[in-house]
Amino acid sequence: MSRKKPNLVFIVWDIGHKSNAVAPDGQSYFDLQKKCINKIISNKVLFEPKDQVALLKYATTETEHPGDMDTFPNIHFQCDFDTDKIKIMDAVDATAPTDIEQEFLGALCVALSILKDQVSSEQQSTSKSSKAKPSAPYESLKIILLSSLVGEYRNAETKSITKHLKKIKGLDCSLFVIGPTKKPELEELEGEENLDYFAQYPDSFNADTALSIIFKYVNGVYWCHDEALLNLSSTTSKKVSPRNSKILLELGTDFKIKVQYFNEVCEEPRLEFKVLNSADITKKTGFDRAYSAKGGKRKIVEEEEVIKGFKFGTSIIPFSEEDKSAMEYKSGLPCLKILGFCKKRDIPPIMHIGNTTVNVFPVQNDQASIVAFKALVHTMHQMGRVAVVRRVVMNNGKLTLAALMPRILPDDERLICVELPFANDVTSYKFPRSKPQVSEEQLQAVRDLVQNMNLMDAASDGNEAFQARSTPNPIKIYANELVIQKHRSPDSPVDPPSKFIVSLLEPPEVIVKKAGEMEERLKDVFNIAPVRASSAKFKFPRTPKASTKTMQSEDDILEYQGSQDDVNNVAQSEAAQPGHVKIVQIGSVTPAEDFLALVQQGVPLIDICQQCQTIILQLAVRAQNNLHKPLTAVRVMRQACAKDNPLPYNEWLPQFRNELSERNKLGLWLLIMDENLGPITVEENPQAVMKRDEAVRFLAEPPKDQESQKMDIDSLLEDM
């Protein structure tokens, strides 16, 4: 298979006085041109690294290029085609605008001459090294002109550009012009192929006319800066040749059609990160897998001791490697076996799953396959039927249920293959039915809103907005920009997404304007008014972040408790609102709020604490990582007990620690230690019997694990 030839990309950049003008969005055209150039080079680095890029600037203070420097002054050929692309980006960033005003024809002449010489030299070197018939050394030639498109052009000055344009015409060269405004009105020129179009204008002419003439010699495209950024951002994946897979489409027992399929829509994989050795970045880092047993203290176990099993209730059913291999479902050879046909409406779009869409075609150059396939597609289309198939992609691969939908295009017929769910993949929801009365005025208002927000002509160029094939992924664009940024400046902080990236999935201005015009009408028609939040639903203040500092001294405890007074007082005053719902017991949804509500209702504190302690233990045992609710309940209960009766809290706390230790659920206890929610001391309430130093020692004492508890019991039995 022949290798793909590289492309030649020649960037011609106007850095003169007019390029520094300010665009309508507040940015200078010069900065927008920089973004376009960096976007072009970034795409080459990421997706087409073999392509060669060169940079030529004009309206410069210096003159340096291989052409006639007296005839074409103020032109600098800064980076040739062998220059590293990252260095070209550095040169672009280091460029500053000048006060010189210069037309673009001279720079285009120099660029065409350099391009012609580059192609010729490459052809000569290729012909010397190979005896085969010489072919074009490059896939395509592209000149990207970034210009302010100003100035007057005289016919006497166009002889050189005409000569170069005629020479380059046979090389399949394309010209992309990026200008400050929308596409100008270019003239439709008619005449013979070798006619000198510039000679038709004996006097001077403007840049628009010059572009019209140049586009007769080369393939021309014009973009404004916004269109250029959008089109350049659309190139977010590598260009790969489609790979087809051949398979048999089975219809019945003996009727089989040879088909091939291609992935039409497939989610692109994310950025691939490789783990390398920092000492030698070219070497991958290896990993050693270690196994540990869960529990309070992690114990490393050998790989031979690890088994795989299925959790059935509270039991673990082990499976050996032989058991697992025997349990594997053998799906057999690759196939598309039609199970039957159904109406298209029986498979709604909500049932389409999977991350890819497959196009199925008949095998080329197989007349029997083509005829049978076309007959099947046309019949399904005419009858409005969809085929349900059993699909296996590879030998003993994943077995899926899929639907084949006919699609007839002017050029070909195809089947669209979409994966379908099985019964256990589908979730059914039951909602209460209601029959609201909708007036004709309300229906008409919504119709007008939908019509005003029509995307079919909402794009800046008057076409459809957010088309699937032309809407770039802002996450991909941002990731690609960060890769280039970290490559150029490894130690620099990560830049936030640019305004362009953020605006990619924002509604078009025309949509926002038309939708805003409907706002008052919709408010009047539907009687929309601001809704106040109901006081029945209480919001407890967010728990302060647990301090990572361990407080060992008495002064630390007093200082921390004093700093929490304001927060706790606000929490109690807000949480004690009775609202419209009477709390009768503490629940697991809002235990802290329920606790304070029962206190306000006058329920005895001992009874409230017993309910709260039960709920706290349940939440501490069930919770995985989120321990916010039980921790808040502990804090509120301690505050209430410190105010009235410390006995229920102080008696419960040691028992609670032991229960958590027995269940190997010490996460909540560690948070209690961090926030110093220990026993209530006599300094807080004279009814308490524990002093400050005793409370400090109690919190500093680590909880005992199960093994140490067993040892204590065994030693006690031995002593007895």
Disulfide bonds with the S-S distance in Angstrom:
none
